[in-house]
Amino acid sequence: MTALQEAEDAAVRGAWGDAYAAYVRAQEAGGLGPAELADFAGVAYAAGHLDVSIETWERLHDQLAGLGEDNGAAGAAVRVAMHLLFDTALMAPVRGWLQRAERLLAAAPATPAHAWYAVVRSYERLLSGDLDAARDWAGQAVAIGLETDPAAAAIGRVAQARLVIFDGDVERGLALLDDAGAATMSGDLDPLSTGVVYCELVCALQGLAQYDLAEQWTEAMERWARTNTIGSMHGRCRVHRAEILRLRGQCANAEEQVLLACDELRPYVRRELGWPLTELGRIRLRRGDLTGAEEALLAAHRLGWDPEPGLSLVRLADGDAETAAATIREALTRPLPVPSKELPPTTGLRRAPLLAAQVEIAVARADLETAREAARELEEVAGRFASSALAASARQARGTVLLAAGDAAGASALLADAVRAWIEIGAPYETAECRLRLADAHRALGHDRAETLERDAARIEFERIAGTLAADPSPQATTEAATTEANATEPDATEPNTFVREGDYWRVVFDGRRATVRDSKGMHHLARLLAAPGREFHVLDLVAADVDDPSAAGRLLRADDAGPLLDDRAKHMYRRRLTEIEDDIEEARADHDIGRRTQAEFERDFLVAELARAVGLGGRDRHAGAASERARAAVTQAVRKAVGRLRDASPPLGDHLDLTIRTGTYCAYLPDPRFPSTWSA
């Protein structure tokens, strides 16, 4: 059997890795013809080699154009544009390849290439904010696709549905989404098209805050992905699952899913890695991991993604309301030109989460005029798009403003309605947040018992989401808590601060108060930090120090080297994209198209920064870390739990550790140098 036959046989079986390797051997043995190149491009994408897939489609375009086969060359150009759009979100190169296809298709009768050209053009216009042009192209995609290629028609119908929703006709838009979804479930579409339809459908529902429907289609997408997924689709499924888990308050599981998604999407989406990183920031913010949330959101921003409103909310939670107010105002008045399939740039749906955050930040600063205006606009958006979640958010915002203005009775009624709505939606974090505002209203009205009920319910939910409270405490955990409390003693000013392990427990003394706490990984990390005030420990060092087998620790540290941030092929492709972006900037400048020019310049700056980040002094590659992020999350959670147990035994010690223990990729114990705290071990 020849290498080409092996490749074709493996592709039929869905063994994409084997098929890719065999195609590479076949290509090295004597080259591939145009038909085989097209198959190889599809297999390369399925096997996780996006750059090879795009490069192969580009080569096929050049070959067919040289042979005068305009329709085939146009089809290859459209495939390049499609992958660039869905897997990099770089609009300037997309436009360049669509122009190539347009010239080749201009005088030809309708073909599948025309249908796919209309699909990609509709999304390029949609993500660039030109909704009128996007609407026309989506209609052409459906009309031509029904005659030539049902897969193109299905994706065009999703684009149509989203545009109908943006026009405010939510009921009709949802019906069109159902029609598109039915096409995927029929099994008549190819795997790539099926995955795109599923993913775009869920994005549409998430953007509309139709969470029940989004959850149902996410489950359908996951069932399909178990046996049929190719390319980036499995990682995209995980991000959608993480979004649903976050909404449902299952943030530990959500973080696990989104970290796996980052690993799976890294070969594909380069810039769009900002999508799962932004979701990671949202999850960590809900878990109270402000350091981790900030790191994830800043990483997303470095990748050219919009981290708002998450980053502003992190600033607020960290006590910097002034910076939070400035950044959320900037996000609303001058949004970054970042394409988002969930929230296109010109819609009220894009502004809704920003407005909700602005209300919270403005009230914290006693800026009631800004809060009222944001709440008013949010109510308009909720009324237009008829979403129960948007309506609940708007009622919560309005109630928060009324409470800040002194109308506790009016606030109480609105906030109670919002709490009921969030409960019905199944959003425990939003419910808990709203309960706290309602508790404040009850306090202002003198309803002490009602205040206590709401505040306790919110506290329990926040602790469960953060992972510091077990949903169903085990007898062992209950006994452990009792042991900790029973072993706390009255202060003895003569006893030095002590942190020492004795069997399965740790003996801890702080300011003369003694306690005994059960052993845990978090206690091990704390002991190492307390023993070296001011020293920074990389999380991998902390994890490795807790591994009994030194060789295993070495493997862990070596595993953090995931290779160059960009390999040679990726760097070559980035440089090609930069050339295409520069051409787009020149065209935009000649056409006086400020919006297009701004977007292209933003993309150019991102690629330049990526290349600079990947290549160090002397042209040496910088390497990526794969294990650091998982270790950071594990260490942070373990330390937080240990501090919580120590707080139960000694509140002053808990306060001290909250102020002096810094977690993140680098952890440290940083006591005030004016009041040094020394520990014996």
Residue pairs with C-beta under 8 A, 6 or more apart in sequence:
1 9
2 26
3 22
3 23
3 25
3 26
3 29
4 22
4 23
4 26
4 32
4 36
6 18
6 22
6 25
7 19
7 20
7 22
7 23
7 25
7 26
7 39
7 40
7 43
8 19
8 39
10 16
10 18
10 19
10 22
11 19
11 39
11 43
16 43
16 46
16 47
16 48
16 230
17 47
19 43
19 46
19 47
20 43
20 44
20 46
20 47
20 49
23 32
23 36
23 39
23 40
23 43
23 44
26 32
26 36
27 40
32 40
34 60
34 63
34 64
34 69
34 72
37 56
37 59
37 60
37 63
38 57
38 60
38 76
40 56
41 52
41 53
41 56
41 57
41 60
41 79
42 53
42 192
44 50
44 52
44 53
44 56
45 53
45 83
45 192
45 230
45 231
46 191
46 192
46 230
46 231
48 231
48 267
48 268
49 267
50 83
50 87
50 231
50 232
50 267
50 268
50 269
51 569
51 570
51 573
52 569
53 83
54 80
54 83
54 84
54 573
55 569
55 573
57 76
57 77
57 79
57 80
57 83
58 76
58 80
60 72
60 73
60 76
61 73
61 76
61 77
61 80
61 100
62 73
64 70
64 72
64 73
64 76
65 73
65 104
70 104
70 105
70 108
71 104
71 105
71 108
71 111
71 113
72 113
73 104
74 100
74 101
74 104
74 105
74 108
74 113
74 117
75 101
75 111
75 112
75 113
75 116
77 97
77 98
77 100
77 101
77 104
78 97
78 98
78 101
78 113
78 116
78 117
78 120
79 116
80 97
81 93
81 94
81 97
81 98
81 101
81 120
81 124
82 116
82 119
82 120
84 90
84 93
84 94
84 97
84 577
85 91
85 94
85 120
85 123
85 124
85 127
86 123
86 196
87 231
87 232
87 268
87 269
87 270
87 272
88 269
88 270
88 271
88 272
88 577
89 127
89 269
89 271
89 272
89 338
89 339
90 271
90 577
90 581
90 603
90 607
91 124
91 127
91 128
91 339
91 599
91 600
91 603
92 577
92 580
92 581
92 583
92 584
92 585
92 599
92 600
92 603
92 604
93 577
93 580
93 581
93 584
94 120
94 124
95 124
95 584
96 580
96 583
96 584
97 580
98 117
98 120
98 121
98 124
101 113
101 117
102 117
105 111
105 113
105 114
105 117
108 114
110 144
110 147
110 148
111 148
112 145
112 148
112 149
112 152
114 144
114 148
115 141
115 144
115 145
115 147
115 148
115 149
115 152
115 153
115 156
116 141
116 149
116 152
118 137
118 138
118 140
118 141
118 144
118 145
118 152
118 156
119 137
119 141
119 145
119 152
119 155
119 156
119 159
121 137
122 134
122 135
122 137
122 138
122 140
122 141
122 156
122 159
123 134
123 159
123 341
125 131
125 133
125 134
125 137
126 134
126 138
126 159
126 162
126 163
126 344
127 339
127 340
127 341
127 344
127 345
128 339
128 345
128 595
128 596
128 599
129 344
129 345
129 346
129 595
131 163
131 166
131 344
131 346
134 159
134 163
135 160
135 163
137 159
138 156
138 157
138 159
138 160
138 163
139 156
139 160
140 156
141 152
141 153
141 155
141 156
141 159
142 153
142 156
142 157
142 160
144 152
144 153
145 151
145 152
145 153
145 154
145 156
146 153
150 183
150 188
150 189
151 189
151 190
151 193
152 193
153 183
154 180
154 183
154 184
154 189
154 193
154 197
155 180
155 193
155 196
155 197
155 200
157 176
157 179
157 180
157 183
158 176
158 177
158 180
158 197
158 200
158 201
158 204
159 200
160 176
161 173
161 174
161 176
161 177
161 179
161 180
161 204
162 173
162 200
162 204
162 344
163 173
164 172
164 173
164 176
165 173
165 174
165 204
165 208
165 385
166 344
166 347
166 349
168 384
168 385
170 208
170 385
170 386
170 387
171 386
173 204
174 210
174 213
177 201
177 204
177 205
180 197
180 201
181 197
181 198
181 201
181 217
181 220
183 189
183 197
184 194
184 197
184 198
184 201
184 220
184 224
185 220
189 197
191 228
191 229
191 230
191 233
192 230
192 231
192 233
194 224
194 228
195 221
195 224
195 225
195 228
195 229
195 230
195 231
195 233
195 236
198 217
198 220
198 221
198 224
198 233
199 221
199 233
199 236
199 237
199 240
199 341
200 341
201 217
202 214
202 217
202 218
202 221
202 240
203 341
203 342
204 342
205 211
205 213
205 214
205 217
206 214
206 240
206 243
206 342
207 342
207 343
207 349
208 349
208 385
208 387
209 349
209 352
209 385
209 387
209 388
209 389
209 390
209 393
210 387
210 389
211 244
211 247
211 389
211 425
211 426
211 427
212 425
212 426
214 240
214 243
214 244
215 244
218 237
218 240
218 241
218 244
221 237
221 240
222 237
222 241
225 233
225 234
225 237
229 237
231 268
232 264
232 265
232 268
232 269
234 264
235 260
235 261
235 263
235 264
235 265
235 268
235 269
235 276
236 261
236 265
238 257
238 258
238 260
238 261
238 264
238 276
239 257
239 258
239 261
239 265
239 275
239 276
239 279
241 254
241 257
242 254
242 255
242 257
242 258
242 261
242 276
242 279
242 283
243 254
243 279
245 251
245 253
245 254
245 257
246 254
246 279
246 282
246 283
246 286
246 429
247 426
247 427
247 429
248 426
248 427
248 428
249 427
249 428
249 429
249 461
249 464
249 465
251 283
251 286
251 287
251 429
251 465
251 466
251 467
252 287
252 467
254 279
254 283
255 280
255 283
255 284
255 287
255 633
258 276
258 279
258 280
258 283
259 280
259 629
259 630
259 633
261 276
262 273
262 276
262 277
262 280
262 629
263 626
265 272
265 273
265 276
266 273
269 275
270 303
270 570
270 610
271 303
271 304
271 305
271 606
272 305
273 300
273 303
274 299
274 300
274 301
274 303
274 304
274 305
274 306
274 307
274 338
275 300
275 305
277 296
277 297
277 299
277 300
277 303
277 305
278 296
278 297
278 300
278 305
278 306
278 307
278 310
280 292
280 293
280 296
281 293
281 294
281 296
281 297
281 300
281 307
281 310
281 311
281 314
282 293
282 310
283 293
284 290
284 292
284 293
284 296
285 293
285 310
285 313
285 314
285 317
286 429
286 465
286 466
287 465
287 466
287 467
288 462
288 466
288 468
288 640
289 633
289 636
289 637
289 640
289 663
290 314
290 317
290 318
291 636
291 662
291 663
291 664
292 632
292 633
292 636
292 663
292 664
293 310
293 314
294 311
294 314
294 318
295 632
295 664
295 665
297 307
297 310
297 311
297 314
298 307
298 311
300 306
300 307
301 307
301 311
302 609
302 613
303 606
303 610
304 338
304 602
304 603
304 605
304 606
305 338
306 331
306 335
306 336
306 338
306 340
308 327
308 328
308 331
308 354
308 357
309 328
309 331
309 353
309 354
309 356
309 357
309 358
311 327
312 324
312 325
312 327
312 328
312 331
312 357
312 361
313 324
313 357
313 360
313 361
315 321
315 323
315 324
315 327
316 324
316 360
316 361
316 364
321 361
321 364
321 365
322 365
324 361
324 364
325 361
325 362
325 365
325 367
325 370
328 354
328 357
328 358
328 361
329 358
331 354
332 351
332 354
332 355
332 358
335 345
335 350
336 602
337 345
337 595
337 598
337 599
337 602
338 602
339 345
340 350
343 349
343 350
344 350
348 377
348 380
348 381
348 384
348 385
349 381
349 385
351 377
351 381
352 378
352 381
352 382
352 390
352 393
355 374
355 375
355 377
355 378
355 381
355 397
356 374
356 378
356 393
356 396
356 397
358 370
358 371
358 374
359 371
359 374
359 375
359 378
359 397
359 400
359 401
360 400
362 368
362 370
362 371
362 374
363 371
363 400
363 401
363 404
366 404
368 401
368 404
368 405
371 397
371 400
371 401
371 404
372 401
374 397
375 394
375 397
375 398
375 400
375 401
378 390
378 393
378 394
378 397
379 394
379 397
379 398
381 390
381 394
382 390
382 391
382 393
382 394
383 391
388 421
388 424
388 425
389 425
389 427
391 421
392 418
392 421
392 422
392 425
392 427
392 430
392 434
393 418
393 430
395 414
395 415
395 417
395 418
395 421
396 414
396 415
396 418
396 422
396 430
396 433
396 434
396 437
398 414
399 410
399 411
399 412
399 413
399 414
399 415
399 418
399 437
399 438
399 441
400 411
400 415
400 437
402 408
402 410
402 411
402 414
403 411
403 415
403 437
403 440
403 441
403 444
408 441
408 444
408 445
409 445
411 437
411 441
412 438
412 441
412 442
412 445
415 434
415 437
415 438
415 441
416 438
418 434
419 431
419 434
419 435
419 438
422 430
422 431
422 434
423 431
428 461
428 464
428 465
429 461
429 462
429 465
431 461
432 457
432 458
432 461
432 462
432 465
433 458
435 454
435 455
435 457
435 458
435 461
436 454
436 455
436 458
438 454
439 450
439 451
439 452
439 454
439 455
439 458
440 451
442 448
442 450
442 451
442 454
443 451
460 469
463 469
464 470
464 471
466 640
467 637
467 640
467 641
468 640
468 641
468 644
470 477
480 518
480 645
481 645
481 648
483 516
483 518
484 515
484 516
484 517
484 518
484 645
484 648
484 649
485 648
485 649
487 514
487 515
487 516
487 649
488 513
488 514
488 515
488 649
488 650
489 513
489 514
489 515
490 513
491 511
491 512
491 513
492 512
492 513
492 514
493 511
493 512
494 512
495 509
495 512
495 514
496 509
496 678
496 679
496 680
497 509
497 510
497 511
497 677
497 678
497 679
497 680
498 507
498 508
498 509
498 679
498 680
498 681
499 506
499 508
499 509
499 526
499 527
499 530
499 531
499 679
499 680
499 681
500 506
500 507
500 680
500 681
501 507
501 519
501 523
501 527
503 519
504 518
504 519
505 516
505 517
505 518
505 519
506 516
506 517
506 518
506 519
506 523
506 527
507 514
507 515
507 516
508 514
508 515
508 516
508 517
508 646
508 649
508 650
508 653
509 515
510 650
510 652
510 653
510 656
511 652
511 653
513 649
513 650
513 652
513 653
515 646
515 649
515 650
515 653
516 649
517 523
517 642
517 645
517 646
517 649
518 645
520 638
520 641
520 642
520 645
521 546
521 638
522 637
522 638
522 639
522 640
522 641
522 642
522 643
523 642
524 545
524 546
525 542
525 546
525 635
525 638
525 639
525 642
525 667
526 639
526 642
526 643
526 657
526 661
527 681
528 537
528 542
528 545
529 537
529 661
529 667
529 668
529 669
530 669
530 679
530 681
531 679
531 681
532 669
533 669
533 670
533 671
533 676
533 677
533 678
534 668
534 669
534 670
535 668
535 669
536 666
536 667
536 668
537 666
537 667
537 668
538 628
538 665
538 666
539 628
539 631
539 632
539 634
539 635
539 664
539 665
539 666
539 667
540 556
540 557
540 560
540 627
540 628
540 631
542 631
542 635
542 667
543 556
543 631
543 634
543 635
544 553
544 554
544 556
544 557
545 553
547 553
547 556
556 627
559 626
559 627
560 625
560 626
560 627
560 628
561 623
561 624
561 625
561 626
562 623
562 624
562 625
562 626
563 623
563 624
564 614
564 621
564 622
564 623
564 624
565 613
565 614
565 621
565 622
565 623
565 624
566 574
566 610
566 611
566 614
566 615
566 621
571 611
571 614
571 615
574 607
574 610
574 611
575 611
577 607
578 604
578 607
578 608
581 600
581 603
581 604
581 607
582 604
584 596
584 600
585 597
585 600
585 601
585 604
587 593
587 596
588 594
588 596
588 597
588 600
589 597
613 622
614 621
614 622
615 621
615 622
616 622
628 665
632 663
632 664
632 665
635 663
635 667
636 663
636 664
639 661
639 663
639 667
640 663
643 654
643 657
643 658
643 661
644 654
646 653
646 654
646 657
647 653
647 654
647 655
647 657
648 654
656 671
656 677
660 669
660 670
660 671
660 672
660 677
661 667
661 668
661 669
661 670
662 668
662 669
662 670
671 677
